[in-house]
Amino acid sequence: MTTSYFILILASMAIGLTYIVNKKLSHGKFDASTFTFLISYVNAIISIPLLFFNFYVSKNPFLWLLILVSALTFGLSSYFSFKAYKITDVSTVSLVHKLNVVLAAVIGILFLSEKYSSLSYIGLLLIVISNLFIVYDGKKIAIERGIFYAFIMALTSALAAVFDKLILKDFSSFTYVFVNSILTGIMFSFRKGIFSEGIKLFKQNTKLVFTTSILNVGSWAAFLFVLQNTTVSKTFPIYKSLSLIVPVVLGIIILKERGKLWQKIVGATVGVFGIVLLALR
């Protein structure tokens, strides 16, 4: 195993661990917007060193408008993730969130003229099927409120991913980690009392807040580092697959999430296989 792929595996496991940390963090009685507000600013602070690596920002005003839209969309994804964490198993949130792969692909096909192979379409279908295992309840499909929030989380993160793909054509990816984080924090700064709530949340959960931010920023930076020297078709399935498996397995083992156990195991297996096929486009 090369050093690059070892780093990639660690990055994928790190982003998978954020699901577990955020689940524990969500147990507090704070509003979902407070979590997004605080973590975005901490992410920005931690990502400051990335500004010194391949610094470049676009001079296109229309691209900056898209950056604002993307930051807001990403912020909404974070917001709905914490609403989901509060009432739903982290393993379920992780599975439903992987629909963002399908949604981003559909958007790319419809609006960006991206091409996919027949195997990739099968992969997309398998990811959808993996989610059906979660919402299947006896002889009917049951969509709980937490699953609905997780779906909104997947939709908004898919939109943000498509926006970011366009943005990074004329923007340093490392610089963008800081820019996206700070803009997301600013956009969630306008609710009355959010600064005092954010300080209180930080004091009560300092270790968890720093842990999720370090895992987020570190994982993203490591993924970009590996991507510079590898192909997307090889890097993408490893990163996405492990980031699905880790929260499902740890959710079952550590958090004792035994509800719909067989659906989660089968859904995760089918989902990972779908992600691998999708990467073969």
Secondary structure, 3 states (H helix, E strand, C coil): CCHHHHHHHHHHHHHHHHHHHHHHHCCCCCCHHHHHHHHHHHHHHHCHHHHHCCCCCCCCHHHHHHHHHHHHHHHHHHHHHHHHHHHCCHHHHHHHHCHHHHHHHHHHHHHCCCCCCHHHHHHHHHHHHHHHHHHEECCEECCCHHHHHHHHHHHHHHHHHHHHHHHHHHCCHHHHHHHHHHHHHHHCCCCCCHHHHHHHHHHHCHHHHHHHHHHHHHHHHHHHHHHCCCCHHHHHHHHHHHHHHHHHHHHHHCCCCCCCHHHHHHHHHHHHHHHHHHCCC
